Structures are given as C-alpha cells and as structure tokens.
Amino acid sequence: MPASAAPSRCQRHPKALAGWRCQSCGAALCPECAVGRRIQTVELVGCGLCGGDAQTLSIHRGVVPLSHRLKSAWRYPFSTAGLQLLVALSLFLTGVSWLTEMSFLLMRAPLIALYGGLFWATFFGLVRESARGDTSLDIPDFSDVFRDAIVPGLRGLMVFVLASVPALAYGYLAHGATHATLDAFAWFIQWKPPPGLVSDPVFWGLLLLGGLWLPMGLLLAATDQPPWRMLDPRLVLGLARGLGSDYLLTTATLAALVLLQGVAHAVAGGLRALEWLVISRFLAECVTLVVPFLAAHVLGLLLYVRGDQVGYAAAGDYMEPVLGSTRPLRDAPSLHAMGGLTGPDAELASPLEEAGAARLGATEQLSSLATAVEARDVPRALELYAVLEQLPSSRVPSEHHLFIGQAAAVEGNFPLAVTALERAADVAPDSPTAPRALVMLARVLGERMNDTARAEEVYRYVLHRYPDTSAARYAGERTRLTSD
C-alpha cells in the first residue's frame, strides 16, 4: 500500500486491522482469523476460514509521518547503545585531542585530520544506520584509516565549506576588498565582520540559502555521492522536491539543534575550565557529541521515511507489515516445542529438567553465568553453561545463549554453537537477539559445518520471520549469492 492508503479491515471482524490476506478465498485476516503453521524451520501463515495460504499485508512506512517520529527522536542518543557509543567516541576524541596538543608542530595536522575523520565517519555512519531503521549505533570499522576516517572528514569539511562559500565570498567582495588582505579575512577566522556586513540583507540571504542546502549536502555526503553531484542545482532541487515538506521540517529541526549545540559548547567550555585532568576533556566531548548524534538520526529518519522518493534503496524496502511483529493468536509451535533444528539435541521440558530447575543451586549458577558473560570470561561461561544443561533453556536469557554460541563458534565447538544459537532464537523470538542469532547460526552451518542446505533454510526463515531487519537484508544477500 502507498503512504496514503488506508489499512484493510478483517472480513469477519471489521473493527480489527487485517495483517494477512488469503491467497485462496481473498479474505482479509486479523490475528484471530489467521493460523500459524510450521514446515520444519519455516513459519507460515494460513487462513482460518478456508485453510489456504495467507500473504502478509504491507504498508508504506511513511504512514507514520516524520513529524510524529521526531517527537521521540530525542531518546536516540540516550539509549543503551547510544550512551556506549557516546562514551567510546568521546574517549577516542579525547585521546586524539590530547595527543594533538602534546605533539610537535608537524604532527598536529594529521592528528587534527584524524580527529575530524573520526567524528564525521561516525556521523555519516549513524545517518546510514538510521536510514535503514537500525538503532544499534555501532562504531565504524576503521580498518583503513584513510578510507574510513580521513575521507569522511574531508567530505564533512567540504559540505560546510560549500554551504558558507557564497556568503563569505560576497562578504569579502562587497565589504572587505578595500581593506588589507589580512584584515579582510580576519572576520572569517575570528568572526570580526567588516562594517556594514551584519546589516547587509544579501549576505544573510546567501547564508539562508547555504543553510537550506546544508542538510542536502550532508545527505549526499553520508550516502557517498560524488562531490560534483552536490554542486548540481538541478539535482539538489529535484531531490528536495522529492523529499517534500519533510525536507523543510528536517532543516528547521537542524536549525534548532544548532542553537542547542551552542549551549552545549558553552557547557563544554565550563567543563574544560575546571581542569580535572583528562576527565574535563572527556566530559566536554560527551556533551558536544549529543546534538550531532541526534542530528545524524534526524537526517537518517528523513531517508527512512521518504528515501524511496529520491531513489535511496529499493521501493520494496519501505514497505512494512501492517501489524508489525504481531503473530496469529493460533501461532505455529516454537522450535523449542518441536525439538528445534537439531531434534534430539534440543531440550524438551521433562520431569527431570523440572527437578533440576528446582535445585537450590540453580539460581546461583545462573547468576554466576551472568557474571561470567558480563566479564567476557569465555572458559568460565562455557563451563557453567554445560552445568546448566539440565535446566530448561528458557531459564537462561537469550543474550547468554547468544554469547555462548559466539564463543563456541570461535573455539571451534560448532555443535555447541549450533545448539546455543538455536536456543537464543527460540527463547526470545521477538527480541533483537533472535535474528542475529539465526544469521550466526546459518553462517556456522554453511561456512563451518558445510551444511549449506540447512543454512539456506535458516536464511529463508529469517527473511520470512524478520523481514524488516538488517539480519533479513544480510540473509537476502546470502540467498541471492547461493542462488546465483
């Protein structure tokens, strides 16, 4: 359905939204009328009226307007992942800035470039993640310093230079040409404008045009567009028209964030003045990174909602299930209930397991496992996980199953990795852990155990069960590679 289309209503329950449509009788089905089915690892949905197969109904994500999404966007930097990235990047930038001050003159330029590159690489990475609907806030992989840090820094610098050059050039030609060269550019370096410049409407008009272009320049830079595309006025105007009023809303939001960033810099200046050794620098970096994180998220949300109008990603990527992750009330039995992917290797509830779970030491063992996982103590975690085999897998959090699966894969214990990753997906099928665990499971099966058929099966399950996730996009790429 396009963004303007209204969702369908259930044929039997007109007050309920329909999430599926029967391919046999054409009935629109709500969760009460749909029936979950399972064929090995693949979950399907059937029609509860005629028994035919049902297809998931999708709707354009633009149904939820950008203005509504922006109301909760402020939470983005303060999520658990956001705070982790904020601390990590602040530590990096604090270290680089300290090295810059302590280094001799010739080394300062490369360190300043690295500082800017780290910032802009993270900023553009957050724009792309938000445009995909991914809120994991992962720090970029700086495997190639020039490509992954220096180039993004140059792109970010170029965007701001292009946005300000018309106003600065006009200011020099109209108000600074009669002064000495150094005096003419002093206002650019120290913001000491020549007489009459502040009251010149042309200067402010050019600044306004630069501000209107700036979000588009940042979007083009974040999506790795060639620099000359930023200078094509027909392209920029065409993209702005495609993004519609949401582009103006984004620009206004970024303007408000600029004012907020000014306050953040004032607070950061006060923190630096306290001179608490490295702590003052670190806290100042944290304060000044919050607004850029939020600005990157706002730009990414614009592409997330309206990107298909400007050719960013395929149109099908902007369609989402009408009911989201809602499943039929009569859902398919879980992998756990059916014995999992490996059959006899999966845990089934039994009197022996219930007796084991009732043991007084179970709580302590689970607590010890949590401590070992948090400390990344792989040998201890594997040892405790083996002891807890007698417990139902649901007693162990899915994150701990995932950690054991990752650790076992690294250690070369692939059967244990398969078991733990299956359980990670089965214990909490609706959590973000599940698709990650299943993709890792498929990789272990296909790349380490050479069981490509089962790996393909798991990838297709991820595509069906978690269609709008980064795991599904990866699974789609893998299934296309194997089909080719």
C-alpha positions in Angstrom: 0.0 0.0 0.0 1.2 3.5 -0.7 1.7 6.0 2.1 -1.8 7.4 1.6 -3.6 4.1 1.5 -5.7 3.0 4.5 -5.1 -0.4 6.0 -7.5 -3.2 5.3 -10.0 -4.4 7.9 -10.6 -8.0 8.8 -13.5 -9.6 6.8 -15.0 -11.3 10.0 -14.0 -8.6 12.5 -14.5 -5.1 10.8 -13.1 -3.3 13.8 -9.8 -5.1 13.6 -6.9 -4.3 11.3 -6.0 -7.1 8.8 -2.4 -8.3 8.7 -2.8 -11.0 6.1 -4.8 -11.8 3.0 -5.8 -15.4 2.0 -4.5 -16.3 -1.4 -7.3 -18.7 -2.0 -10.5 -17.0 -0.8 -9.1 -13.4 -0.8 -10.3 -12.8 2.8 -8.5 -10.1 4.9 -7.4 -11.7 8.1 -6.8 -10.4 11.6 -4.7 -12.2 14.2 -7.8 -14.1 15.4 -8.7 -15.3 11.9 -5.1 -16.3 10.8 -3.4 -19.5 11.7 0.3 -20.1 12.2 1.9 -23.1 10.5 5.4 -24.5 10.6 7.2 -26.5 8.0 10.5 -27.6 9.6 12.2 -24.2 10.4 9.9 -22.1 8.2 6.9 -20.4 9.8 3.9 -19.7 7.5 0.5 -18.2 8.0 -2.7 -19.8 6.8 -6.3 -18.8 6.5 -8.5 -19.8 9.4 -11.6 -19.6 7.1 -10.7 -21.8 4.2 -7.3 -23.3 5.1 -5.4 -21.6 2.2 -2.1 -19.9 2.4 -2.1 -16.3 3.6 0.2 -13.4 2.4 1.4 -10.7 4.8 -0.1 -7.3 4.1 2.4 -4.4 3.9 2.0 -0.7 4.2 4.4 2.1 3.4 6.4 3.2 6.5 5.5 6.8 5.5 2.1 6.2 7.0 3.8 7.2 10.3 4.8 10.8 9.3 8.3 12.2 10.0 6.8 14.8 12.4 5.5 12.0 14.6 8.8 10.1 14.6 10.7 13.3 15.5 8.8 13.5 18.8 10.6 10.5 20.2 13.9 11.1 18.3 15.5 12.8 21.3 15.8 9.4 23.1 18.2 8.1 20.4 21.5 9.3 21.9 20.4 8.2 25.4 19.6 4.6 24.6 22.0 2.0 26.0 23.7 1.6 22.6 23.8 5.4 22.2 25.5 6.0 25.5 28.0 3.2 24.9 29.0 4.8 21.5 29.0 8.3 23.1 31.5 7.1 25.7 33.6 5.2 23.3 33.9 8.0 20.7 34.5 10.6 23.5 37.4 8.6 24.7 38.8 8.3 21.2 38.5 12.0 20.5 39.8 13.0 24.0 42.9 10.9 23.3 43.4 12.4 19.9 43.0 15.9 21.1 45.4 15.4 23.9 48.0 13.9 21.5 47.5 16.9 19.2 48.4 19.3 22.0 51.4 17.3 23.1 52.8 16.6 19.6 55.3 18.8 17.8 54.0 21.1 15.1 54.4 18.8 12.0 52.3 16.0 13.7 49.4 18.3 14.6 47.9 18.5 11.1 47.5 14.7 10.7 46.1 14.4 14.2 43.6 17.1 13.6 42.6 15.4 10.3 42.1 12.1 12.3 40.0 13.9 14.9 37.7 15.3 12.3 37.7 12.0 10.4 36.6 10.0 13.5 33.8 12.4 14.1 32.5 12.6 10.5 32.8 8.8 9.9 30.7 8.2 13.0 28.2 10.9 12.0 27.7 9.6 8.4 27.5 6.0 9.7 24.7 7.0 12.1 22.8 8.7 9.2 23.0 5.4 7.2 22.0 3.3 10.1 19.0 5.4 10.9 18.1 5.4 7.2 18.0 1.6 7.4 15.9 1.7 10.6 18.8 0.3 12.6 19.3 1.9 16.0 22.3 -0.3 17.1 24.7 2.7 17.0 27.7 0.7 16.1 31.1 2.5 15.9 32.5 2.4 12.4 35.2 -0.2 11.5 38.4 1.8 10.9 40.3 -0.9 9.1 41.6 1.6 6.6 42.4 4.9 8.3 42.5 6.9 5.0 39.3 5.5 3.6 37.3 5.1 6.8 38.4 8.2 8.6 40.3 10.8 6.5 37.9 10.7 3.5 34.7 11.1 5.7 36.4 14.0 7.4 37.2 15.7 4.1 33.6 15.1 3.0 32.2 16.8 6.1 34.6 19.7 5.8 33.7 20.1 2.1 29.9 20.3 2.9 30.3 23.1 5.3 32.7 25.0 3.1 30.3 24.7 0.1 27.4 25.9 2.3 29.3 29.0 3.5 31.5 30.0 0.5 28.8 32.1 -1.3 28.2 34.3 1.8 31.9 34.5 2.6 32.8 35.4 -0.9 30.1 38.0 -1.1 31.2 39.5 2.2 34.8 39.8 1.0 34.0 41.3 -2.4 31.3 43.7 -1.1 32.8 44.7 2.2 36.3 43.6 2.5 38.1 44.3 -0.8 39.0 47.8 0.3 40.9 46.6 3.4 44.2 44.9 3.7 44.1 41.2 2.8 44.7 40.0 6.4 42.0 42.4 7.7 39.6 41.3 5.1 39.8 37.7 6.2 40.0 38.4 9.9 36.3 38.2 10.2 36.3 34.8 8.7 38.9 33.5 11.2 37.8 35.4 14.4 34.3 36.5 13.3 35.1 40.2 13.2 32.8 41.2 10.4 33.6 44.3 8.3 31.4 47.4 8.8 28.1 47.1 7.2 28.2 43.3 6.6 25.9 42.4 9.5 23.2 44.7 8.2 23.5 43.6 4.6 20.4 41.5 3.6 22.2 39.9 0.6 24.8 38.4 3.0 22.0 37.0 5.2 20.1 35.7 2.2 23.2 33.8 1.0 23.6 32.4 4.5 20.0 31.3 4.4 20.4 29.6 1.1 23.5 27.8 2.4 21.6 26.7 5.5 18.8 25.3 3.2 21.3 23.4 1.2 23.3 22.1 4.1 21.0 19.1 5.0 21.0 18.0 1.4 24.8 18.3 1.3 25.1 16.2 4.4 22.7 13.5 3.0 24.7 13.3 -0.2 28.0 13.1 1.7 26.6 10.4 4.0 25.4 8.3 1.0 28.9 8.5 -0.6 27.7 10.6 -3.6 30.5 12.1 -5.8 31.3 15.7 -4.8 30.2 17.2 -8.1 26.7 16.0 -7.5 26.5 18.4 -4.6 27.1 21.2 -7.0 24.4 20.3 -9.4 21.5 22.7 -8.7 19.0 20.6 -10.8 19.9 17.5 -8.8 19.6 19.2 -5.5 16.3 20.9 -6.3 14.9 17.6 -7.7 15.9 15.7 -4.5 14.4 18.5 -2.3 11.1 18.3 -4.2 11.1 14.5 -3.8 11.6 14.8 -0.1 8.8 17.4 0.0 7.8 19.3 3.2 9.7 16.8 5.3 12.9 18.3 4.0 11.9 21.7 5.3 10.9 20.1 8.6 14.3 18.5 8.8 16.0 21.8 8.0 14.1 23.6 10.8 14.8 20.8 13.2 18.5 21.0 12.4 18.4 24.8 12.9 17.0 24.3 16.4 19.7 21.8 17.1 22.4 24.3 16.0 21.2 26.6 18.8 21.2 23.7 21.2 24.7 22.9 20.2 25.8 26.4 21.0 24.5 25.8 24.6 26.4 22.5 24.6 29.6 24.2 23.7 29.2 26.8 26.4 28.7 24.0 28.9 31.7 22.1 27.5 33.8 25.3 27.9 32.9 25.5 31.5 33.8 21.8 32.0 37.2 22.3 30.4 37.8 25.3 32.6 37.6 23.0 35.7 40.8 21.4 34.5 40.1 18.0 36.0 42.9 16.4 34.1 41.5 14.2 31.3 38.1 14.0 32.9 37.2 17.6 32.0 38.2 16.9 28.3 36.2 13.7 28.3 33.0 15.2 29.8 33.3 18.1 27.3 33.5 15.7 24.4 30.4 13.8 25.7 28.4 17.0 26.0 29.2 18.2 22.5 28.5 14.9 20.8 24.9 14.5 21.9 23.5 17.0 19.4 25.5 15.7 16.4 24.2 12.2 17.2 20.7 13.5 17.3 21.2 15.5 14.1 22.5 12.3 12.3 19.4 10.5 13.5 17.1 13.2 12.2 18.7 13.1 8.7 18.6 9.3 8.7 14.9 9.4 9.7 14.2 11.6 6.7 15.6 9.0 4.4 13.9 6.2 6.3 10.5 7.8 5.7 11.0 9.4 2.3 14.1 7.9 0.7 12.2 5.9 -1.9 11.0 9.2 -3.4 14.6 10.1 -4.2 15.8 6.6 -5.2 17.5 5.7 -2.0 17.2 1.9 -1.7 14.5 -0.2 -3.4 10.9 0.8 -3.1 10.1 -2.6 -1.5 12.4 -1.8 1.4 10.0 0.9 2.5 7.1 -1.5 2.9 6.4 -2.9 6.4 3.9 -5.4 7.7 0.7 -3.7 8.7 0.7 -5.4 12.1 4.4 -5.2 12.6 5.7 -8.3 14.5 2.2 -9.3 15.6 1.6 -13.0 15.1 -1.6 -15.0 14.7 -3.3 -15.9 18.0 -3.1 -19.5 17.0 0.6 -19.4 16.1 2.9 -22.1 14.9 4.6 -24.2 17.6 8.0 -22.9 18.5 11.3 -24.6 17.6 11.6 -25.5 21.3 8.3 -27.3 21.4 9.1 -29.2 18.2 12.6 -30.2 19.2 14.4 -27.4 17.5 16.6 -27.6 14.4 18.7 -30.5 15.7 15.8 -32.6 17.0 17.3 -34.8 19.7 19.9 -32.2 20.6 17.3 -29.6 21.7 16.0 -29.5 25.2 12.4 -30.6 25.9 10.6 -29.9 29.1 10.6 -33.1 31.2 10.2 -34.1 34.9 14.0 -34.4 35.1 14.5 -30.8 33.9 11.9 -29.5 36.2 13.5 -31.3 39.1 16.9 -29.8 38.1 15.4 -26.4 37.9 14.2 -26.7 41.4 17.6 -27.4 42.8 18.7 -24.7 45.2 22.0 -24.1 43.3 20.3 -23.2 40.0 19.8 -19.6 40.9 23.4 -19.2 42.0 24.6 -20.9 38.8 22.6 -18.7 36.6 23.9 -15.6 38.5 27.4 -16.9 38.0 26.8 -17.4 34.3 25.6 -13.8 34.0 28.7 -12.6 35.8 30.9 -14.6 33.5 29.2 -13.3 30.4 29.4 -9.7 31.6 33.1 -10.2 32.3 33.6 -11.9 28.9 35.1 -14.8 30.7 34.7 -17.4 28.0 36.1 -20.5 29.8 34.0 -19.9 32.9 30.9 -19.2 30.9 31.3 -22.4 28.8 31.8 -24.4 32.0 28.7 -23.0 33.7 26.6 -23.4 30.5 27.5 -27.1 30.5 26.4 -27.4 34.1 23.1 -25.7 33.3 22.3 -28.2 30.5 19.8 -29.8 32.9 17.7 -26.6 33.1 15.0 -25.6 30.6 16.7 -23.3 28.0 14.1 -20.6 28.8 15.7 -20.1 32.2 18.9 -18.8 30.5 18.5 -15.3 28.9 18.7 -15.2 25.1 21.7 -12.9 25.3 23.6 -15.5 27.3 22.7 -18.2 24.8 24.0 -15.9 22.0 27.3 -15.2 23.9 27.8 -19.0 24.3 27.1 -19.5 20.7 29.6 -16.9 19.6 32.2 -18.2 22.0 31.7 -21.8 21.0 32.0 -20.9 17.3 35.3 -19.1 17.9 36.5 -22.0 20.0 35.7 -24.4 17.1 32.9 -26.2 19.1 30.4 -26.0 16.3 27.8 -28.4 17.7 27.6 -26.4 20.9 27.5 -23.2 18.9 24.5 -24.5 16.9 22.6 -25.6 20.0 23.2 -22.3 21.8 22.3 -20.2 18.8 19.1 -22.2 18.3 18.1 -21.6 21.9 18.9 -17.9 21.7 16.4 -17.5 18.9 13.8 -19.8 20.5 13.9 -18.3 24.0 13.0 -14.8 22.8 11.8 -15.0 19.2 10.6 -11.4 19.2 13.7 -9.8 20.6 16.5 -8.2 18.5 18.7 -11.1 19.6 16.8 -13.7 17.7 17.5 -12.6 14.1 21.2 -12.0 15.0 21.4 -15.5 16.5 19.8 -17.1 13.4 22.1 -15.4 11.0 25.1 -16.5 13.0 23.6 -20.0 13.1 23.3 -20.1 9.4 26.9 -18.9 9.0 28.1 -21.6 11.3 26.1 -24.3 9.5 27.1 -23.1 6.0 30.7 -21.8 6.5 32.0 -24.0 9.2 30.0 -27.3 9.0 29.4 -27.2 5.2 25.7 -27.9 5.7 24.6 -25.4 3.0 21.1 -26.8 2.8 20.3 -26.2 6.4 22.0 -22.8 6.3 19.8 -21.8 3.3 16.8 -23.0 5.3 17.6 -20.8 8.2 18.3 -17.8 6.0 14.9 -18.1 4.4 13.3 -18.4 7.8 15.0 -15.1 8.8 13.6 -13.5 5.6 10.1 -14.7 6.4 10.1 -14.1 10.2 12.1 -10.9 10.4 11.6 -9.1 7.1 12.5 -5.5 8.1 15.8 -6.1 9.9 19.4 -5.8 9.0 19.6 -9.6 9.6 17.0 -10.1 6.8 18.9 -7.9 4.4 22.1 -10.0 5.1 20.1 -13.2 4.7 18.7 -11.9 1.4 22.2 -11.2 0.1 23.4 -14.7 1.1 20.4 -16.4 -0.5 20.9 -14.4 -3.7 24.6 -15.4 -3.8 23.8 -19.1 -3.3 21.0 -19.0 -6.0 23.4 -17.3 -8.4 
